[in-house]
Amino acid sequence: MKTTLLIMAAGIGSRFGGGIKQLAPVGPNGEIIMDYSIHDAIKAGFNKIVFIIRKDIEADFREVIGDRIEALCSKLGVEVGYAFQSLDNIPEGAAIPEGRTKPWGTGQAVMVAKDLVKEPFAVINADDYYGKEAFVKLHQFLTSEIRANGFCMAGFILKNTLSDNGGVTRGVCKMDENGYLTDVVETHDIIKTADGAQANGEKIDIESLVSMNMWGLAPEYMDMLETGFVEFFKTVDANPLKAEYLLPIHIGQLLREDKVSVKVLSTPDKWFGVTYQEDKDFVIESFKKLIADGVYNADLFSDL
């Protein structure tokens, strides 16, 4: 069965180099976080990868990442494709607000891959490390439980996603007694404390499950995204330069309208990301430990 990993990488800057956090080397042979996600996805059974990028960075992206991954995937029978997010990909009859320079958020990013993705798919951020188990659980769901309106989401334990170097924003999950998502509460500036975590001065349960934008979706969701994008654009005038069509907000709206269900797949894996420049050393040391513990080979793709 074909299953796709959709990697949202359009946020990568147009200047490649040490300052671009998605491309910071974190592995012993210069691997970036995206390499580990691709490895884990292929190992879990995903057999198609689609990169969502911007057209203006295509040549650089292929040189730094894409060509290398395509060569690897061609040996493994894994398909690779590209979709392009752009500011001018908007509903018919709509206009780009004057002064707007950035595309329209993660919902639009996924939507632009519609013509490439006709099978169950997972969505991840390019610069987040999710761990092996999350990919295994998502792949199992996509090949056995997925329905046209029945999706899933990887739920990470909050304490496994915090930074030592400052506050983070997390989507805290609310669920029913059967483990299905009822709401995602976007919570800003969550910081570690001596006895757990707090946000805006209030204590927050560090065992809470949070969304890290890792979703398992049916191809039918693309039509829902397109419909939602038209509705979103009717509200853009209220915040023309910064309004964003965001995946968790759109899915949350569908949940409230009882149009979809989302099963939360709890994972104990520790999430890594370079939210702050100071996080990079921690991420490098974390991968060193994973290799020392035998979770990965030093030659990352040698076990595929």
C-alpha positions in Angstrom: 0.0 0.0 0.0 1.3 3.5 -0.9 1.8 5.9 2.0 3.3 9.3 1.7 5.4 11.4 4.0 4.7 15.1 3.4 7.6 17.3 4.7 6.8 21.0 5.1 10.0 22.7 4.2 8.8 26.0 2.6 9.9 27.9 5.7 13.6 27.3 4.9 15.3 30.6 4.1 16.5 31.4 0.6 20.1 31.7 1.8 21.6 28.3 2.6 24.3 28.1 5.3 24.9 28.0 9.0 22.2 30.4 9.8 19.4 28.2 8.4 18.2 26.1 11.4 16.6 23.4 9.2 20.0 22.7 7.6 22.2 22.8 10.7 24.3 19.6 10.8 23.4 17.5 13.8 24.7 14.0 13.0 28.3 12.6 12.9 28.5 12.8 9.1 26.7 16.2 8.7 23.2 14.8 8.8 20.4 17.3 9.3 17.3 16.6 11.3 15.3 15.9 8.1 17.6 13.0 7.3 16.6 11.2 10.5 12.9 11.8 9.8 13.2 10.4 6.3 15.2 7.4 7.6 12.5 6.7 10.3 9.7 7.0 7.8 11.2 4.7 5.3 12.0 2.2 8.0 8.4 2.3 9.2 7.1 1.5 5.7 6.5 4.9 4.0 7.2 4.5 0.3 6.7 8.0 -1.0 8.2 11.4 0.1 6.9 14.8 -1.0 8.9 17.9 -0.1 6.9 21.1 0.1 9.2 24.0 -0.7 9.2 27.4 -2.4 10.1 27.7 -6.1 12.9 30.2 -5.3 14.8 27.8 -3.2 14.3 24.7 -5.4 17.8 24.6 -7.0 19.5 25.1 -3.6 17.3 22.6 -1.9 17.9 19.9 -4.5 21.7 20.5 -4.2 21.8 20.4 -0.4 19.1 17.8 0.3 16.9 16.7 -2.5 19.4 15.1 -5.0 21.0 13.1 -2.2 17.7 11.8 -0.9 16.4 11.1 -4.4 19.5 8.9 -5.1 19.0 7.0 -1.9 15.2 6.5 -2.5 15.7 5.3 -6.0 17.7 2.4 -4.7 15.0 1.6 -2.1 12.0 1.9 -4.5 10.7 5.0 -2.7 9.1 7.7 -4.8 10.1 11.4 -4.3 8.2 14.4 -5.4 8.0 18.2 -5.0 5.2 20.6 -4.4 5.6 24.4 -4.3 4.0 26.8 -1.8 3.6 30.3 -3.1 2.0 33.6 -2.0 -0.1 33.8 -5.2 -1.7 30.3 -4.8 -5.0 31.8 -3.6 -8.7 31.2 -4.2 -10.2 32.3 -7.6 -11.2 35.9 -7.5 -9.2 36.7 -4.4 -6.4 39.3 -4.3 -3.1 39.3 -2.5 -3.1 42.1 0.1 -0.7 45.0 -0.6 2.6 44.5 1.3 2.0 40.8 1.9 5.3 38.8 1.3 4.9 35.4 3.0 2.8 32.4 2.0 -0.4 31.4 3.9 0.7 28.9 6.5 0.8 25.1 7.1 -2.8 24.5 5.8 -1.9 26.1 2.4 1.4 24.2 2.4 -0.3 20.8 2.6 -3.0 21.9 0.1 -0.5 22.6 -2.6 0.5 18.9 -2.7 -3.1 17.8 -3.6 -2.2 16.7 -7.1 0.7 14.6 -5.9 -1.0 12.9 -2.9 -3.7 10.4 -3.7 -3.0 8.0 -0.8 -3.0 8.2 3.0 -0.3 10.5 4.2 1.6 11.8 7.2 2.6 15.5 7.6 5.7 16.7 9.5 7.8 19.8 9.9 11.2 19.8 8.2 13.1 20.9 11.3 11.6 18.7 14.0 12.9 15.3 15.2 9.9 13.1 16.1 11.5 9.7 17.0 11.0 6.3 15.5 7.9 5.1 17.3 5.8 8.0 16.1 6.4 7.0 12.4 5.6 3.4 13.2 2.3 4.2 14.9 1.3 6.6 12.1 2.1 4.2 9.4 0.1 1.4 11.1 -2.9 3.7 11.4 -2.6 4.8 7.8 -2.5 1.3 6.5 -5.3 -0.2 8.8 -7.6 2.4 10.3 -7.6 5.5 8.1 -11.0 6.6 6.9 -12.1 9.5 4.6 -13.0 11.5 7.7 -11.1 9.5 10.4 -7.5 10.8 10.9 -4.8 10.5 13.5 -2.2 12.7 15.3 1.0 11.9 17.2 0.7 13.0 20.8 4.0 13.9 22.5 4.3 14.1 26.2 4.8 17.8 27.0 7.9 17.3 29.2 9.6 15.6 26.2 9.2 18.7 24.0 10.4 21.6 26.2 13.5 23.6 25.7 16.1 24.5 28.4 16.7 27.8 26.6 13.3 29.6 26.7 9.6 29.4 26.3 7.9 27.4 23.6 4.4 27.3 22.0 2.6 23.9 22.1 -0.8 22.7 21.1 -2.1 21.0 24.2 -4.5 18.2 23.4 -7.9 17.7 24.9 -9.3 14.2 24.4 -12.3 12.1 25.2 -12.2 8.9 27.2 -11.5 6.9 24.0 -8.4 8.9 23.1 -10.0 10.9 20.4 -9.1 14.6 20.0 -11.7 17.1 21.1 -9.6 20.3 20.9 -6.0 21.6 20.6 -5.4 24.5 22.8 -2.5 26.7 21.5 -0.5 27.6 24.6 2.2 30.2 24.3 5.5 30.6 26.3 5.6 27.3 28.1 8.7 27.2 30.2 10.4 24.6 32.3 10.4 25.1 36.1 12.0 23.3 39.0 8.8 21.3 39.6 7.4 21.0 36.0 6.3 23.7 33.7 4.2 26.8 33.5 2.6 29.1 31.0 1.9 32.7 31.7 2.4 32.1 35.4 0.0 29.2 35.6 1.2 25.6 36.3 0.7 23.2 33.4 0.7 19.4 33.6 4.0 18.2 32.0 2.4 14.8 31.3 -0.1 16.5 29.0 -0.1 15.3 25.4 0.8 18.0 22.9 0.6 18.3 19.1 3.9 18.8 17.2 2.3 19.1 13.8 2.6 15.4 13.0 -0.7 14.3 11.4 -1.9 11.2 9.6 -4.5 12.2 7.1 -6.7 10.7 4.3 -6.4 12.1 0.7 -10.0 13.3 1.1 -8.7 15.9 3.5 -7.3 17.8 0.6 -10.8 18.8 -0.5 -11.7 19.9 3.0 -8.5 22.0 3.0 -9.5 23.7 -0.2 -13.0 24.5 1.0 -11.6 25.8 4.3 -9.0 28.0 2.4 -11.8 29.8 0.6 -13.5 30.5 3.9 -10.3 31.6 5.5 -9.6 34.1 2.7 -12.9 35.9 3.6 -11.2 36.8 6.9 -7.8 37.9 5.6 -8.7 41.6 5.5 -8.7 41.7 9.3 -5.0 40.9 9.4 -3.8 41.1 5.8 0.0 40.9 6.4 0.1 38.1 8.9 -3.0 36.0 8.7 -2.2 32.3 8.4 -4.2 29.3 7.4 -2.9 26.8 10.0 -3.4 23.0 9.9 -4.3 22.5 13.7 -6.7 25.4 13.6 -8.5 24.0 10.5 -8.6 20.5 11.9 -9.9 21.9 15.2 -12.7 23.7 13.4 -13.6 20.4 11.6 -13.7 18.7 15.0 -16.0 21.2 16.5 -18.3 20.8 13.5 -18.2 17.1 14.0 -17.0 16.5 10.4 -13.9 14.5 11.3 -12.4 12.4 14.1 -8.7 12.4 15.1 -7.2 9.5 17.1 -4.3 10.6 19.3 -1.4 8.2 19.1 0.6 8.7 22.3 4.4 8.4 21.8 7.1 8.3 24.5 9.8 9.6 22.1 11.6 12.7 22.9 11.1 15.5 20.4 14.1 17.6 19.4 14.1 20.9 17.6 16.3 23.9 17.2 13.9 26.6 18.5 16.8 28.6 19.9 20.5 28.8 18.7 21.5 27.3 22.1 19.4 24.2 21.4 21.7 23.1 18.6 24.4 21.7 21.0 21.8 19.7 22.9 20.4 18.2 19.7 23.9 17.2 18.6 24.6 15.5 21.9 21.2 13.8 21.8 21.9 12.3 18.4 25.3 11.2 19.7 23.6 9.4 22.5 21.0 7.8 20.2 23.9 6.4 18.1 25.8 5.2 21.1 22.7 3.5 22.4 22.3 1.7 19.0 19.1 3.5 18.0 20.8 4.7 14.8 23.9 3.6 12.9 26.6 6.2 12.6 26.2 5.6 8.8 22.5 6.5 9.1 21.0 4.9 6.1 23.1 1.7 6.1 20.3 -0.4 7.8 17.7 0.3 5.1 
